[in-house]
Amino acid sequence: MKQLIIIILFIGISGKIYSQDKYLSYLQENDSSPIQYLENVFEKKDLVVLCERMHPEMTQYELIQEIISQEWFINRVGNLILEVSTRSIQSELDDLLMSENLDEEELQKRLIHICRNNSIHTLWSCTNFHTLVKYIYTLNQNLSSTKKVRLIGADIAFSWKNIKNRKDLRKFKKSKEFLDRDLYMGNFVIDWYKSNKNHKALIVMNTRHSYKIMHSTASVIMKVFPEQTTNVFLNETTVNRQLIHGGKWDKAFKANNNKSIAFAFKGSPFGQDVFDHYPWTNWKALNIHYSDIFDHMIFYNPLEKMYVSNGVDGLITPDFEKELARRHKYRWFRKPKTYFQRKLRKSKYQSIRVSYYKLR
């Protein structure tokens, strides 16, 4: 009997080791860097949707900056479409990114204006948006007018200038555009692509907006342009900050020296795993796997290297405090919901950095 128990335990342990080994073996046999891999993806597809991590996570934008600075991106793609910027600020974005030789004071003035007015929220304080816009401006300084990278906001039109009281805000929140943002963001991309058939775009959409299902922005686009569109999962935690499959994936990436890598979900052990990124649905019962939700995956930085940053120096100044107070009067939430948001409020929106790992 004792021998039987030992044999059963050995089989169980061996099975776990084998199960883990198949992930590592796949990574070692499919060795493509994210940049090289995406270049090949854009050879076949025009619209590539990247699943953004938690909005303020910074290192994902280091990857985005690396992508858009590639010669192949500048020459053959040239467009970055973001969920986190509204169409109402587009003219200011275009003017800034097409400008040349602005002095530092004028550049910062324009950047701050855009950061104060790019969102349907009271204030979009994610540091990475400011960093990204400034990066594209700097990148464009060395490019001709026909080659400059364009940043396009896909979010629904909204301006705080049109909100005079709570009634105006309630009316906006009951509008078709607000209640079905994914449909309107998806249709915006569809219309843009129809009028720019020779163009391509990297589209950054947060979490569920990038899924192939759940009436997401990506799914809306894919229904109209199934052959021209694809989507990419970027490694992180689940939406409620749990490890993907209990940390099984992270262990495999760590065993592969946390090397940046990209691969297709279809035919991989990762793609065969039950989808658990959005944990409030019984995906196992629905028999839905990662390859059903995403076409590709990028691993870029382990969790312990990720961090979030909110705030920008100069975002809140004495002359803007009155306007911010007015917005808060009609704000979505009466009080900051989390410790992080409360800390940010007290800091006057100067930059605050927190480890992504500690947010779990």
N, C-alpha and C positions, 0 to 999 in steps of 0.2 A: 504493500500500500504506500509506504514511504517513497519507494522508487517511482511509483506511478505519479505521485504528487510532484516529485522533482522533474519528471519528464514533461508534465503538463506546464509547469512553471517555465521550463527551458523553451518549450514551444512558444509560449506566450511572449517571453522576452525576445526570442529570435524573430517573431513576427513583427514586433515593434521596431526592432533594429532594421529589418528588411524594409518595413514601411517607411522609415525615415530615410534609409539609403536611397530609395528610388527618387526622392526629391533632390538630394545632393547629386546623384548620378545625372539626373536630367540637367541640372544647372551646369555641370562640368562638360556635358556633351553639347550644350547649346549656348555657346559663349559669344554673345553679341552685346556690344555696348549700347546703351539707350540711344545715343546720337546716331550711330551707324544703323541701328535697327529702325529708327524713325525715318531716316532718309529713305530706306527701302520701302517703308510703309507708304510714304508720300509719293513714291514712284507709281503706286497702284491706286491710291485713294486721294481724294481732294479735300475731304473734311475729316479731320482726326480729332476726336473728343477725348480730352485728358481728364481723368477723375481727380479733382482737387481734393487734398486732404482738408482737415480743419482749416477754415479760412485764414487765420493768422499765422499758420506754420510757415517758417521762413525758408527752410532749405529746399522745399519744392520749387520756390521761385528762383533759386540758384540754378536748378535744372532748366527751368523755362528760359532763363536768360542765356544759358549755354546753348539751348536749342535755337533760339531766334537769332543768335549771333553767327550761326554757321553760314558759310557761303552758299550752300545749297538751299538753305531756308530763305535767305535774302533774295536769291535769284529765281527760285521756283515756287515759293510759298508767299512770304512777305506779309501775311496777315495773322494777327493774334486777336481772337474774339474772346472776351471775358464776360462771365455772368455778373461780376461784381462792379460793373459800371453801367449806368443807365444811358439810354440814347439821348437824354436831354443835355448831357455834357459833351456830346460828340464833337461839336464844332470847336469847343475849347481844346479838346484833345488833339484834333487835327491841326489846329493853328499852332499849338505848342510843338508837336512832333515834326512839323514841317519847317519850323523856325530854325534859324542858324545864328550862332555867335551871340546868344543872349548872355548878358552879364549875370553873375551868380545871384544878385539881388532880384533881378527880373525873373530869372528862372524859378527861384524859390517862391516868389509871389504867385506865379501862375500855377505851380505845383500845389501850393496850399489851397488856392481857389478851387482847383479840380478836386482835391481830396475832401474839401468841405461840402461839395455839391455833386458827388458821383453816385450817391446811393439813395434808396428809398428809406433808409434808416436815418435816425436823428443825426448821426455822424459816423462815417466809415473810418475807423481809427486803425485799421490793420496797417502796420508799418510796411509790409511787402508791396502794397499797391503804390505807395509813394516811391519806394525803391525801384519798382518795375518801370514806372513812367519815366523817372529820371534816367534809368539805364537806357531805355529806348531812345530818349532824346539824345543822350551822349553817343550812342551807337549810330544814330542817324547823321550826326555831324560829319562823318566820314563817308557818307553815301550820297549819291546823286538824288535829285528830286524824284526820279522814276524808280529808285531802288529803296527808298526809305521804308522802314518797317511801319506798318499801320496798326494801331491799337483800336479795337472796335468794341464798344459796349453793347451787350445784347439784352440787358435788363430793360424792363418796361419804362416808358417815359415817366419822369417824375421831377418836380421842382418844388422846393420849399417856398419859393416865391408865390406859388399858387395856393399855399395853405395859409389861410388867414385866421382860421379858428378850428375847433374840434369837429365841427360839422363838415368842413372841407376834407379833413383827414378821414372821417368816417365814410364819407362819400367815396373817397379814393379806395378805401379798404373793401368797399362793397362792389367796386367796379369789376367788370369781366376780366380785365387785364391783371388785376391783383389776385383775384380768386383762381385764375388759371395761368399763372406766370409761365409754366413750362410750355404750354401751347403757344403763347405769344412770343416767348424767346425762341422756340423752335421755328415758328413761322417767320420770325425776323431773319434767322440764318438762312432759311429756305429762299426767301425773297432776295436776300443779298446774293446768294449763290446763283440764282436764276439770272440776275442782272450782271453777274461777273463770272460767266461760265469758264473763262480761261484762268480763273484764280483758284488758289487753295487757301486753307486756313487751319491753324491749330486753335481748337476751341476748348477753353478751360471752364468746366462746369463742376460745381461742388457735389460730391457724393451721389445721392440718388438722381440728381439732374443728368448724370452721365450714364445711367443704366439704359439697357435696351428695352426695359419694361417699366411698369408703374407710371405710364403716361408721362415719362420724363422728357426733358428737352431733346436728349439724344434720340429717344424712340420716335418723337415727332419728326425729326429730320430723317431718320432711317426709313420711315414709312414712305417718304417721297423720293429719297435718294439712297436706296439700299445698297447699290453697287458702288457709290461714290463715298460712302461714310463708314467709318470704323471707330472703335473706342478702346481706350487704354486705362487699365487700373494701375494706380500708383500705390506702392506698398504703404501701409499705415496700420492702425488698429481698426476694429469694427466701429460703427458710428457711435456706440455707447462706450467706447474706449476699452474694450476687451481685446485680448490678443486674437488674431485670426487663427481659427482652429486650435485654440489653447496654446499658441506659441510654436506649433509644429513648423509653420513656414519660416518663422524667424530663426529657429534652430538650424534649418537647412541653409539659409542665407549666411548665418554666422559660420557654419562649417565650410562655406565657400568663401570665407574671409571677407564677408560683407561687400563683395565686389559688385559694383553697379552692373546691372544686366537687364536685358529685355528679351522677351520670348512670346510666342503665341500660346494662348491658353489651350486651344484645341490640340489634343494629342499629348498634353502634358499632365503629370499627376496633380499639379496645382489646379488645372482646369476641371479635373474630374471631381474635385472636392465640392461638397454641398456648399452653396452660397451662404455666407453668414455675416457679410459686411453690414447688412441692414437686419438687425436681429429680431425685429418685432413681427416677423412673418415666419411661419413654419415651412421653410424652404425644402426641408427634407421630405415632408409629406407631399409637397408639390413636385418633388424630383427635379429641383432647379439647382444647377451647378454653376461654378464660376464661368465656365465656357459658354453658358447660356446668357450671361449678363454682360460679359466683356470679351473682346476678341484677343486682346494682348495684355501683357503685364510688364511694368518696369519696377525693378528694385533699385531704389536710390536712397542710401543712408539707412542705417538701423534706427530703431526708435530712440535709443539713447543719444543719438546725435541730432535729433530733431528738436526744434524749439519754436515757441510762438512769441510774437512780439506785437504789442499794440502801442499806438501813439507815435507821433512825429513831432519833433521839436518845432515850435512855432505854429502848430495846428490850432491851439487855443491861445488867443491874444486878448488883451483887454477890449479891443474894439470889436471882437467877435463874441465875447461872452454874453452880450445882450441877445444876440441872434440865437445862440445855443440855448439860452434860458427859454426863449420863446418856443423853440422846437421841443424842448423837454416838457413844456407845458401841455403840448398836444401829443406827447411821445407814445410809442407803442406800449411800453411798460412803465409803470409808475415808479418802480424802484429797480436799481441794478440787481440782477438775479443771482449772481455768483460772487464769490470772494474776489475773483480776478476782475470782474467788472467794477466792483466797489473800489478796489485798489486803484484801478485805472482812473475812475472819476476823481479820486482824491489827488491824483498826481497831475491834474490839469492836462491829461493826455500827452504828457511827455513819454518818451519811449520806455516800455516795461518789457523785460525779457523773462520768460518762464520756460523751464524745460518741458517739452511735450510729454516726456515720460512721466513727469510728476503730475500731469493732469489726469492720468489714468486712475 
